[in-house]
Amino acid sequence: MDMENEVLQSRVRDMSSYKTPAGAAKALHADLTAFATDLGYHGLDLPTLMPPDDNRNPSPGYWTVSWESGPYEWGVYLTLWREDFLTNLNWHGEPYYSFDVGFYPN
């Protein structure tokens, strides 16, 4: 894992307390946006949050957080390396591409 992804891991809060896919997606979006802003990203380079009914959403029906200009494969590292993404009883997050995470109810 590269340095940017290691730092990103430490900047995303513990997601285990979120009971819904929407709550988890909104929290991740807020953390990614704060991290991106600290790195100097702005405008179209910032992460996006897409609700289930957004026609841009690659996973229709589910919440998606996307950050195409973020660290390489951040979505894969985040969802497969963190226990709080793997063991939540109410939802799970998984990458659609390597630069976004979809949140699904269990």
Phi, psi and omega in degrees: 000137181280169185299317180300319179291325176296315179294317179302316179306319182284341182269348179267126182297165175294120186271356187294341182276351183277129186268344184231155174301323180297314180297317179294317180297316180295321179294315178298316179302316180298317180293318178295320180296317177297316179297314181298318180297317178298330179276356178098006176289152177202166176059231184291349179277354181278158177298154177240152177243124182241116176290168184304329184267008180284126183289349175274348187293124179289344179239074183306137180095353182228158176284139179226135172248125183235141176212084184293333181263010180282185179303150182305125177056034182302322182295323178292310181300316184295314186279336182259351182251350184249128181301323183292340174274335186268336189241009181293135183277339186263335184204168169220152178244136178214150180288142172268305164250189180279353185243018174210159180230127174262141180249123187236144174288149176278000000 
